[in-house]
Amino acid sequence: MSEQSPFLPEKDSAAPEPSPWGFRIALFLTAIYLLYRLGQGVIWLIDRF
């Protein structure tokens, strides 16, 4: 069983590339938007009840 499985990555594989900066910005802006909408929902619930 000294053979490596073809489904596993090679042991000498390079480090994974970092995510692009545009993707990070999109995630950051999405998180801000969702927090803003969550705040709106909480305020709506408080006013409704």
Wavefront OBJ file of the C-alpha trace (Angstrom):
o trace
v 0.000 0.000 0.000
v 2.844 2.367 -0.685
v 1.024 3.843 -3.670
v -0.747 7.133 -3.142
v -4.441 7.234 -3.881
v -5.270 9.126 -7.094
v -7.958 11.025 -5.175
v -5.617 12.595 -2.635
v -3.469 15.635 -3.419
v 0.230 15.121 -3.909
v 2.417 15.623 -0.876
v 4.610 18.156 -2.724
v 1.716 20.362 -3.814
v 2.225 24.110 -3.588
v 0.380 26.289 -1.090
v -3.123 27.277 -2.190
v -3.466 30.641 -3.866
v -5.043 33.407 -1.779
v -8.499 34.578 -2.778
v -8.641 37.600 -5.105
v -9.079 41.000 -3.454
v -12.284 41.640 -5.377
v -13.845 38.521 -3.875
v -12.840 39.641 -0.380
v -14.388 43.063 -0.962
v -17.597 41.446 -2.225
v -17.785 39.268 0.905
v -17.144 42.276 3.138
v -19.826 44.392 1.450
v -22.286 41.506 1.547
v -21.719 41.086 5.278
v -22.271 44.815 5.867
v -25.478 44.738 3.808
v -26.831 41.706 5.661
v -26.076 43.291 9.040
v -27.856 46.458 7.909
v -30.914 44.455 6.817
v -30.843 42.510 10.100
v -30.919 45.809 11.982
v -33.870 46.953 9.885
v -35.689 43.716 10.661
v -35.084 44.052 14.392
v -36.335 47.649 14.359
v -39.397 46.572 12.358
v -40.136 43.810 14.891
v -39.781 46.221 17.825
v -42.155 48.726 16.176
v -44.641 46.033 15.196
v -44.962 44.484 18.675
l 1 2 3 4 5 6 7 8 9 10 11 12 13 14 15 16 17 18 19 20 21 22 23 24 25 26 27 28 29 30 31 32 33 34 35 36 37 38 39 40 41 42 43 44 45 46 47 48 49
